[in-house]
Amino acid sequence: PTFLPDGMRLAAYLDREDPRDALIAPGANSIEDLKQGAVVGTASLRREAILRNLRPDLDVVLLRGNVGSRLKKVADGKLDAAILAHAGTAGADRPLALIDSCLFGAPARGERLAWATTEIVVDGAVWTYVVALNTADPGSGSVEDRVALAEIGIAGTRYVYDWRTGQGDLDDEVRAGLAPRDWALFVCCPVVDDGNGGISVTVGDPTKYATMATAPERWERRRLSA
C-alpha cells in the first residue's frame, strides 16, 4: 500500500528474490521491440501504468490465472506479450527478457538491506529500535540503504543513535552501509524541550539496551544545542 492506515505498521522488510519484471514475448527482448499496437497482458496496475507511459500505442489488458496459464495465452497467440514478476517465473520453459529497473522503476524495498523495528514505551515516551541487515552472500559488495522514519510510523525527526559508533544526530531517516552478513542497530529517541532554550534526548545505556525498560537509572541523557 502507498499509505498505511492508523494502527498498522510494516515492522520488517525481508530479503527477496530477483525484483525485476520478466517480459514474455516471442521475438522481442524489450518493451521497445514490441510491435505497434501489441496486446500486452499484466495483472499489475503498476506495470500497466508504466507500460502506458512508455508505449501509449500498446493495448494493455488484464491478465489473470497462474503462471502456466498466463504463459500459455502468449504461446497460443491470444496475447503478443505478458509481463510477470521474474521471481514467479522460475523454471518457465520458454525465453524470458528481464526488464532493466531503469526502464520499469526502482525495485521495491527488500532488494537491498532488510529492516526490522520494535519499540518500548516508558511513561508515554517511545523509543524505536531499528535493525538493518545485509543478507547477501559473502563475497558480495557492501550495500548502502536508508529508510525514512515516516515509513516505520515515526512522524517528524528523532535523535537517531547508532549503537555501534555511539554517535547520533537529529534526522528524519536511518542510513546504513553494511558488508555482507553484517548488521547495525539504531535507536530513534524522543526529543524534548529542556526549558532552557535547548532540547535533550535520552539514549539509554548503549551496552544494555535490553534493560532500558527496566533500568532507567542507567539511561544516558544528552543535551543538544538549540
N, C-alpha and C positions, 0 to 999 in steps of 0.2 A: 504493500500500500504506500501511496505517496505521503499520507498523513496517518498517524496512529491515533485512535480515539483515546480519551482520558481513561486512565487505568490500565492501558495496555502498553507494554514495553518490549522491544527487541533486546533481550538481555545478553544474547550471544550470537556471534556470527561464525558459522562452521566453515571448515575448509570445503572446497567444492571441486567438481570435475572441470574439464575444459569449458570455459564460459562462452566460447564462440558459437555463432549460429552456423548451421550447415545448409547449403543450397543444393537441392537435388533437382538437376535439370539436364537432360540429355543434350550434349553438345555445348553446354555453357559452363564456364568456370567462374563467372562473376555476375553481378547484377547488370553490369553494362553489356554483357554478352547476350542477354535475353532479347528475343526478337520484339519488334514493335507490337504493342498490344497483347503481349503474352499473358496468359491466365496463370496467376501465382496463388497458391493456397497457403494459408497460415492460420493458426488459432490464436495468435498473439496480437493484441491491439498495438503493442509497442512496435512489433515488426511491420504491421500494416501501415502505421503512421510513417515510419521511416521509408518504407517502400514507396508510398505515395509521394513523399517529398523528393526522393532520389529519382524516381521514374514515374511521373504523372500519367504516362501513357499506359502503364500496366493495369490489368484487370485483376485486382486483389480480391480473393474470395475466401470465405470462412472454410477452414479445413478441420474436420473432426475425425475422431477414431484413433486407434492405436497406431504405433509407428508403422507396422506392417501394412495396414490398410491405407495409410497416407502415401506410403511409397508406391503401393500398387496403383493408385489413381494416376500417378505420374507415369508409371510403366505402361498403363493401359491407354494413355493418351488423353485422359479426362482433364488433366492439368498439364500445362507446359513446364511448371516448376513448383516446388514446395520448399518452404523454409521451416526447419525444425531446430531445436536445441541440439547441438552436437553431442552433448552428454547422453542424449536419449537415442542416438543412432548407432551406438556401439554394436559392431557385428553386422551392420547392414550390408547386404550382399549387392552393392551397387556403388558406383563412383559418387563421392561427395566433394563439394568445394567448400572449404572453410572460409567464412566471410571475415575479413580483417576487421578488428574492432574500430579502426579509424573510419570505416565506412558505416558501421552499424551501431555506433555508440559505444561508450566505455562499458566494460563488463560490470555487472552488479557487484556490490560489496561481497566479500567472501573469496574472491580470487586471490587477494593479497594476504594480509595478516588476518588471523582470526581474533576476534574481540569478544570479551565476556565481562559482565559487570555484576556487582552485587552492592548492597548498601547497608549501613547501620544508621539507626536513628537514636539520638541521645538528647533528651529534653527538647524534642521538636526539631533539632538540627540534624541535617542529613549529610553523611559522608559517603561518597560513592567510590567504590574501588573499581578500577578499570585494568584488566589484564590484556596484554597484547601477546599473541603467539605467532611465531613463524613456523608453520608445519611443513615447510618444504624439505625435500630430501637433502642430506649432506652433500656438499659439492655445488649446490645452487648458490647464486649470488645473494647478497643482502637485499632486504626488502624494506622500503620506506612507505609508511602509510599514515593516515590520520583519520580520526573520527570526530565529528562535531559534537559538542556536548548536547546540542538540541536533539541529535539522533538517539541519544541514550536517556532522554527525558529530563535533561537539565536545562532550565531556562537561564539565559544570560551568561555571565562569566563566573568562574570559580578560581580559587587558588589551586592550580594543578601541580601536585607534588610528585616528583619522581623518586620512588622508594630506593632505587639503585644508586642514584647520584646524591641524594639528599638535597637536591635543588628544586625550586618551584617558582612559579610566577602566575600572575593573573592571565587567564586565557579563556577562549571560548571553544577550544578544541584540544584534543590529545594527539600528540605526534610521537611516532616511534620508528626507529630504524634498527632492524634486527637481522642477525645472521640466521641461517637455517637451524631449526630446533632450539632457538633462543626465545626468551620471554622477557617481559617487562611489566612492572606493577606501578600504577599511578593512583593517587588518591585525590579526588576532587573535593576540596574542603570548602565549607561555607565561609563567607566573608562577612564580618560585622563591623559596624561603625564603633570605634572605641571611645567616641565622645570628646576626643582631643584633637580633632581635625585630621585624623588618620583612620586607617582600617586595620583590623587584625584578623588573624586566622589561627586556628588550632589544627596542627597537622598530626598530632598523636605521637606515639612512640615509634620511631622509624624501624626499630628492630622487633617490635612486639605488636604488630598490627592486629593480631588475633585477640589481643587483650584490650583493644580500645574501648569496647563497650563496657568492660568490667573493671577497668583500672584507669579512670580518667585522671587520677593524680599523676600519671606518668606522661600525660599529653604535653607536647611542646607547643608553647604559644609564641607566635611571631607577630611583631608589629610592622606594618608596611607604611611607607611614606604616603602622604596624601596625594 
